[in-house]
């Protein structure tokens, strides 16, 4: 069925025009749409097809979909592949499924397990965007002759004086800029995000008007490869040494109890410690080499500075190093659920880092620190993974 035959008179012209504005390429241009099987990526492909682009849908098989098809809440399970294929047929576009299982295991799942083994708190969705999707899949899109690749992420790509800029979504409740900080300038020039200026209800309404089966499909909640949200199941299988017992130690040196593996704990955790000293205790540090979980009072979670590794810079100036030398003011976001906090760039423990204007709580190595511009708090300047923290003194 040709794309023009899909609910031709019902879809809001405003949404189609918004897609054209986000893409800014001539009609007829070939665009690869990354289709996960969810409502966002499906509507992205449908809007682009209705806007007159030559759309090719691509879905990634990231792990064994025969086993995963029973898993609810996943973003890349077997049912999702089926939904993407069905949607592409309804929209009237060609669709390909690529087997990326081995590279996803190596670049995302193995990294996830290793990070926990080091006492970190990883974010596999960022690693997936950074490697499998925005590096490997972009290469495929170019091989297919596409001039751009579009995704259903809720972020905005805007043309700035020095080229494309990455901005937070118009709908703050849906913003995914935290998970895309590692997008490079070269990748950003090729990527398009048609949903960045839209609220989620409008996207679901578009899916319903188009008669797409995914219109009421729930959003994915869990990490796609983690069964029922139990991340320790994956880690125990891949890195069983992470379940080796050790001591739970107070900041003052007292041994308070034993634990069943450092991979069971994250910075800021309060529940499940099974130790008591009268006052509430929180995990403030994980020493994976010594197999120690270090606990202390809530004020011990306060961090005045952090260092960064695996950094990416898409802000003003030639490089992050230049911005560090200038001690550029930034807004730093240390968790996806937390608003950015004022600070400045600087050298922290010999590495690029952030010094906060006021101490931040619960900053965890392995998480991302995403940088925004104080003069325009929607603009993403880049960021990095948190390498270390300096406690508030």
N, C-alpha and C positions, 0 to 999 in steps of 0.2 A: 504494500500500500504506500503510495507516495506521501511525503510529509504533509503536502498541502491538503490531503484528504482527511487529516486528523482534526476534527472539530474546527473547521476553517473559519467559522463566523463567531465563535464564542469566546475565544481567548482574548483577554484585554490587550488592546493595541499598545497600551502603556508599558506592559511587561515586555513585549517584543521590542519596543523602542528602547527600553532600558538595557536589554541584552545587546542591541546594536551599539548603544553608547559605550557599554563596557568593553566591547570587542574592538570597535573602531577599525574595522577592516571592510573592504568592499564586499557586497553580496556576491556569492559564488565562491568565495575563498574557502579552501578546505581547512577544517578545524577538527582536531581529534577531541572528543569528549570522553573524559575518564568517567566511566559508569560503574559505580559500586553496587547498584541495585536498590539504593535508597531513593527517597523522594527528591532530595536536593540535586543529585547528579542526573536523575532522570529528567527533571524539569529543565535543568541546564541544557541537556541535549535537545529537548523538545523546543525550547525557546529559540535556540540557535537554528534549528531546522525551519521553524516558522519564519525566522528573520531572513531566510534565503541563503544560508550558508551550506556548503557541502560538508555535512557532518558525518564523521566516522566514529562509532562508539567502540571503546576498548575497555574490557574488564580484566582485572588481574585475579588469577587463582593463586592465592598466597599460602594456602596450606591444603591438606587433603580434604576436599569438599565432601567426600563420601562420609568421612567421620564427622565433619563439622556441620553437616546439614541439620543435625538435631539440636545444635546450639542456638539458643535464642539470644538476641541482643548483640550479635556479632555483625561486623560491618562487611565481612568478606566471605561469609559462609556459603555453602552450596546453594541454599535457597536464594541468596542474594545474586548469585551468578545466573540462576534461572530467571529471577525477576528482571535483571538487566537485559538478558536476551529477549525476554518477552516484551519489554518496554521498547527496545530498539526496533523490533518487528512492528509494533503498534505505531511508532513514530515514522517508520519507513526509512530507516538508515541502516547501512551495513554495520555489522557488529563482530568483533573478534574477542576471543578469550585467550589470554596469554598465561602460560604456566610459569609463574615466578616463584614457585614453592621453594626451590633450593636457595635462590638468592635472598628470599625473604627470611628463611631460617638463619642464614649466615649473617645477614646485615642487621636484622631486627631482633629475632628471637634469641639467638646466641648472645648478642650484645646486651639484651635485657637481662639474661641470667648472669652474665659476667658483672654487670653493673651492681646488681644486688649482692653478689659475692664480695664486691669491694666495699660494701657498706653504704652504697649510694641508693638513691631513689630515682630510677629511670623513668623516661617518658617515651615509650616505644612509638607512639603516634608521630612524634616529631622526627624520630629516626627513620620511620617509614616514609614520611614526606621528603625527608632530606636525601634518601638513597633510592629506594625502589620506585617511588612515584615521580619525584621531580628531577631525577637524574636518569635512571634507566628508561622510564616510560617516555620521557621527553625525546630520548634518542629514537625510540620506536615511532613517535609521532612525526619526527623529521623524515624518517625512512618512508613513511606513508605519504610524504609530499605535503604535509600540513604546514600552514603558515603560523599556526598557533595551537596550543592545547588549552582546553577549558575544563575547569573543575567546579564542583558544587560548594566549594568553601565559602564561608561568609567572611570575606575580606574584600577590600577595594584596591584596585590598581589604578593609580592616577598619574597622568603625565605631569612631571615637574620640570623646572628649568634645566635640570641636568639629566633628564630621562625619567623612565617609569619609577614611581614610588609605591611602596606598600603601605596601606592605611587600614585602620580598624573598620569593621563593618558599620553600616549605618544603624543597624539594630544592635545595641550593646549586649543584649541578652544572648545573641547568637554569634558574637564576634569570635573568630578563630585565629586571630593574628598571633597569639602566643605560640601556637603550634606551627607557625610558618616562618619563624624568625630566621631560619637557616636558608631561606630562599635567596639565591644569589642574584646579583644585578643581571647577569646573562639569562638566568632562568626567568626572572621577572619580565624581561623584554619579550619572552615567548608565551608566557602564561596569560590567561584571561579568567576573570571571576565574575560571571554575569549576575550572581545572586547577591553580591556585596552590598548593593544599595537597597535590597528588599527585606521586608519583615517576613518571618517564617509563615505567618498565616496567609500572606499573599502567595507564597510558593505552594502551599498545600491547596489553596483555592485554584491555582493554575492547573495543578495536577488533576483536581476533580473536574474542572471544566474540559480538560483534554480527555477525560475518561480513562486516565491511566490507573492501572490496578494498584500502584503504590501510593495513591493519594492519602490513604489512612495508615500506611505502614509506620509503625513506631520508629523513632530515632534509635540508633544503636547507642548502648550505654557502656558496655564493657569493652575492655581491650579484646580485639577480635580473636586472638589465639589463646585467651585465658578462660578455661571452662568455669562457668558460674562465678566469675570474678575471683576465683581462688588462685592467685598468682603463685603461691608456694607449690602448687601441684606441678606447674611447669618447671620451676627452679629445682625442685627436689629430683625431678627426672633428669634434667640436664646437668645440674651441678649438685650432686648429693652431699658433697663436702660442706655445703652451706648449712646443712642441718646438724653439724657437729656442735655439741653443747659447749657452754662457756659461762663466764661469770657476768652477773649484773652488778655493776660497780657504781657507787655514788661518786659525785665529783670530789668529795673529800677523801676518797680512797677506800671507804668501807665496802666490803663485799656484802651485798644484800641478798643475793640469791643466785640461782642458776637459770639459764635459758636453754632453749632447744634449737638454737641456730640463729646467727645474726640476720639471716634473710627474712626472719619473721618480724623484723622491727624497722620502723622508719622514724626519722627525726620528728619530734613533736608528739609522738605517740604517748598516750596516757593509759589507755585500757590494756589489759592483758599482761601487765608486768608481773603481777603476783608477788609484789613486795610492798612493804608498808613501813613508813617511819613516822607516821602521824600526819605530815603535810603531803599534799599531792605531789607526785613525781612524774617527770616527763623524760622521754629519751632525748638527750641533748647531743650525743655523739655516738658513733658506731666505729669501734676499732676492729676492723675485720681481721687484721693480722694477729692480734692478740685474742680474738674471739670474745671481745668484751662489748657489752652494751652499757654505755655510761648514762646515768640518770641524774636528774637534779631538779631544783625548783623551776617554776615557770620563767622567772626572770633570767635564768641561765640560757633560755632559748633566744634571747635578744642578740642580734647581730649588727655590728656597726659597719662592717665591710665584707666584701666577698671577692674572690678571684675567679677568673673565667678561663675555660679551655674551649677548643674547637669553636672559635669565634667566627662571626660573620658580620660584615659591615655593609649596609646599603644606605647609609646616611650621607650627610654633607661632608665635604673634604675628601682627600684621597684615600684615607685608610683609618682603621680603628686606632692604629698606633699614633697617627696624627691627632686624633680626637683625645686620646689619653694624654698626650703631651700638653694639649690645650686645656686639660681638665674640664672637658665639655660638660655642662650641666645636662642631666638626663632624668627621665622618669623610668624607674626600674621595676619590672614586674617579676616577682620571684615564684609565683604560682598562678595557674590559669584562673583560679577563682578569686584572686586578690587584685585590687586596683594598683596601678603603678605608684611607686613612692619616689619622692624627690631625692636626688643625689648627684654625684658627679663622677666622671670617669677618672681613673688614676691607676697607679701601680700598687698592687696589693700582693704582698708576699712574692714579689718578683715577677708577677704576671699582670696582664690587663685586668682591671677590676672596677668595682663600684664602691664608693664610700657614701653611705646614706646620710641624709640630713638629720634623720632621727632613726634610732635602732629599729630594725625589722625583726619580727618574730618567726621562728620555725623555718629558717632558711636551710635547705637540705642539699648537700652535694649530689650531683646527678640530675637535679631539676634544671630547668632552663631559667636564665635571667634575660628577659626580653627588654630592650631599650626603646623608649619612645621620646619624641622631641618635646621639651617643655613648651616651646613656642607654638606647637601644633600637636596636641596630645593624641591625635589619631595616627600620626605618622610613625611607622616602625623604622628605627635606625639600625636594627640588627640585634645582636646579643651573643650569648654563648651558653655553654653548660657550666653549672657552678662547680668549680674545682675544690674550693675550700672557703672557710668562713673565719672571720675574726670576731670573737665574742665581744659584746659590749663590756667595757671595763668600768 
